[in-house]
């Protein structure tokens, strides 16, 4: 079974904002923002990418914009 290294604390965010080059903050999986109960549901239907990536919502504190980033599973 492949896992997301970011969700499991194996790595940290090193991505920078494409607009201002400030380090982005990880706000977790995009699925967790769909509704109030999403974080508590089973994770066997990830994001339609055939189990190869985990989509995270990253936030730029400078631009105040969010970015979706595909994190490769390991």
N, C-alpha and C positions, 0 to 999 in steps of 0.2 A: 504494500500500500504506500502510495506517495503522499508526502505531507508538505504543507507550506512552511518554509523555514522562518518566515516572519511571524505567522500565527503561533508557532511553537517555540519562539524565543531563541532560535538557532542563529539568527542574524539580526542586524539592525538596519534601519532605513539609511541609505546613503544617497538617495535621489535628491536632486536639487530642482527648484522651480525653473521651468523652461523660460519663464519671462524675466525673473529677477535674480536667479541663481542662489536664492536662499534655501537652506536645507528644508525639505518637506517633513511634516509631522504625520505619523501614521494614525489614522482614525479607525483602523480595523477593516474587516471584510465588508465589502459593499452590501452583501446579503444581510448583514446585521442591521443595516439602516432601512430595510424594506418595511418592517413593521415592528411593533413592540415585542412580539414573540419569536422573531427570526433567530436571535442568538440561542434560543433554547430548543430549536428544532434540529432533527437529524441532518447531518451535512452530506448526505449521499448524492444530492443533486447540486453540484457546485454552481457553475455559471454558464453552462453550455459550451465550454471549451474542451470537452472530452477529457476532463480530469488532468489537463496539462498545466494549468495556471490557477492562481487564486487572485481574484480581483480585490485590491485594497483601495480604500478611499484615503488619499493623501491630501494634506491641507498646507497651504502656504500662509504663514502668519503675517507676512509682509504684504502680499497682494490680496490676501483674504479670499483666495479662490481655492476650489478643490480640484483635484486631479484623480483620475482613475488609473491605476497602474496594475499591469498583469505581472504577478510574481510567479516565476517558474517553480513548479513543485519538484522536490528532490526525493 
